[in-house]
Amino acid sequence: MSRPQSKAAGSLRPITGTYTVPKPQRQRIAASSAFDLAFHDAVHKAAEAWGVAANGTKVEVQYRARIDIWNPGGVGWCSVTLKPGG
């Protein structure tokens, strides 16, 4: 299996990773854990789409979440977007 070639930062598109918290876990999972899983998904997708950069690629990271309201409430879905050139 060959390694993907690195691309110039200007030609890279933003990548979004997501995680939907299963209903049985919504009252127990910490928001940071849900974002960790979404971040891992984004990094995995970026490695496939952008290739492996020897020097790394600076990115801007954006976090989004849907908060489900109940008592006390919690994260139901979250996403992490990596924008190159950050």
C-alpha positions as CSV (number, residue, x, y, z in Angstrom):
1,M,0.0,0.0,0.0
2,S,1.5,3.3,-1.0
3,R,1.5,6.4,1.2
4,P,-0.6,9.4,0.0
5,Q,1.4,12.4,-1.2
6,S,1.3,15.6,0.8
7,K,-0.5,18.5,-0.8
8,A,0.2,22.3,-0.6
9,A,-1.8,23.9,2.3
10,G,-3.5,26.3,-0.2
11,S,-5.1,23.4,-2.1
12,L,-6.6,21.7,1.0
13,R,-10.3,21.8,1.8
14,P,-11.7,21.9,5.3
15,I,-12.5,18.5,6.8
16,T,-15.2,17.8,9.4
17,G,-15.3,14.9,11.7
18,T,-18.5,14.1,13.7
19,Y,-19.7,11.9,16.5
20,T,-23.3,11.2,17.5
21,V,-23.6,10.1,21.1
22,P,-25.8,6.9,21.4
23,K,-29.0,7.6,23.4
24,P,-28.1,5.3,26.3
25,Q,-24.8,7.1,26.8
26,R,-26.1,10.8,26.6
27,Q,-26.5,11.2,30.3
28,R,-23.1,9.6,31.1
29,I,-20.6,10.7,28.5
30,A,-18.5,13.9,29.1
31,A,-18.6,16.5,26.4
32,S,-14.8,16.3,26.2
33,S,-15.0,12.6,25.4
34,A,-17.5,13.2,22.6
35,F,-15.3,16.0,21.1
36,D,-12.3,13.7,21.3
37,L,-14.1,11.1,19.2
38,A,-15.2,13.8,16.6
39,F,-11.6,15.2,16.5
40,H,-10.2,11.6,15.9
41,D,-12.7,11.2,13.1
42,A,-11.6,14.6,11.5
43,V,-7.9,13.7,11.8
44,H,-8.5,10.3,10.2
45,K,-10.4,11.9,7.3
46,A,-7.8,14.6,6.9
47,A,-4.9,12.1,6.7
48,E,-6.8,10.3,3.9
49,A,-7.8,13.4,2.0
50,W,-4.7,15.6,2.5
51,G,-2.0,13.0,2.6
52,V,0.7,12.7,5.3
53,A,2.6,15.9,5.6
54,A,6.2,15.6,6.8
55,N,6.3,19.0,8.4
56,G,2.6,19.0,9.5
57,T,-0.1,21.4,8.5
58,K,-1.3,24.3,10.7
59,V,-5.1,24.2,11.0
60,E,-7.9,26.3,12.6
61,V,-10.1,24.0,14.7
62,Q,-13.8,24.7,15.1
63,Y,-16.0,22.9,17.5
64,R,-19.8,22.6,17.2
65,A,-22.3,20.7,19.4
66,R,-26.0,20.0,19.7
67,I,-27.0,20.1,23.3
68,D,-30.0,17.9,24.2
69,I,-32.0,19.4,27.0
70,W,-33.2,17.2,29.8
71,N,-32.3,17.3,33.4
72,P,-29.3,17.9,33.5
73,G,-28.8,17.8,29.7
74,G,-25.8,16.8,27.6
75,V,-24.2,16.6,24.2
76,G,-26.2,14.6,21.6
77,W,-24.0,15.3,18.6
78,C,-20.8,17.2,17.9
79,S,-18.4,18.0,15.1
80,V,-14.8,19.2,14.7
81,T,-13.8,21.0,11.5
82,L,-10.1,21.3,10.5
83,K,-9.4,24.3,8.2
84,P,-5.9,24.4,6.7
85,G,-3.8,27.5,7.1
86,G,-4.9,28.4,10.6
